[in-house]
Amino acid sequence: MKEFLLIGIGAGDPDYLTLQAIKAINRVDVFFVLDKRAETAALTRFRRQICEEFATDRPWRFVTLQDPVRDQSQGKYTSVVEAWHHARAILLEQAIENELEQGQCGALLLWGDPALYDSAMRLMEIIQTRGNLALNYRVIPGITSVQALVAGHRIPLNRIGESVHITTGRQLAQGFPEDLDAVLVMLDGELSYRKVMEEDMEIFWGAYLGTRDEILIAGPVNSVTPRIEQARQAAREEKGWIMDTYLLRRPRRSR
């Protein structure tokens, strides 16, 4: 039986690694990396740096896989993503079969937490359903960009009695939920809040959270949007990629 770990490594600061994650890292023989593109090479370097600093108990090696391209022009969004996940699962299954010996432990080091907007557990489920590989896997939680965002802004994620609603830019673009006063938005490549923002809303925005390049901007949404747009464009031009998250909220209504 081969063992596999999905290890959450936090939002970008090595200090976000939990003791559980460090212990898990030191059980790994082979770290697999699904590398998306040259622009995100910094994320791969960060994973390697973590291993060089914390994986000290045994020899280990990296296996880098070229992530399949997700063609968003073909079909509906859900079917496109499902096809992409299936292709990734097959690629990872073949790599585990070829690169990991029986009795050894492999792992994916996952940005943030494996349970929040990450496909790794779905890949494992596809591999197990296919039934070609005897694999036992475990999940190690990590600190998310959600936690890093509110810590950086020194605000609670929810106000008194308020629900926590986490969504994507794609969903927010369809409208701000009428029964909520606050939403936490991830995976928004278009700053979709501009389509739903109201005059009295405020925003707490952050990019590259937890890293030395962290950017934090907060204030009335109408006032700070130009600053966010400028900072976002400049950062994308410099790095070729951006990872940002924000909390958008109305004034608290009396209940």
Secondary structure by P-SEA (a helix, b strand, c coil): cbbbbbccccccccccccaaaaaaaaaccbbbbbcccccaaaaaaaaaaaaacccccccbbbbbbcccccccccccaaaaaaaaaaaaaaaaaaaaaccccccbbbbbbcccccccccaaaaaaaaaaaacccbbbbbbbbbbcaaaaaaaaaccccccccbbbbbbcaaaaaacccccccbbbbcccccccccccccccbbbbbbccccccbbbbbbccccccaaaaaaaaaaaaaacccccbbbbbbcccccc
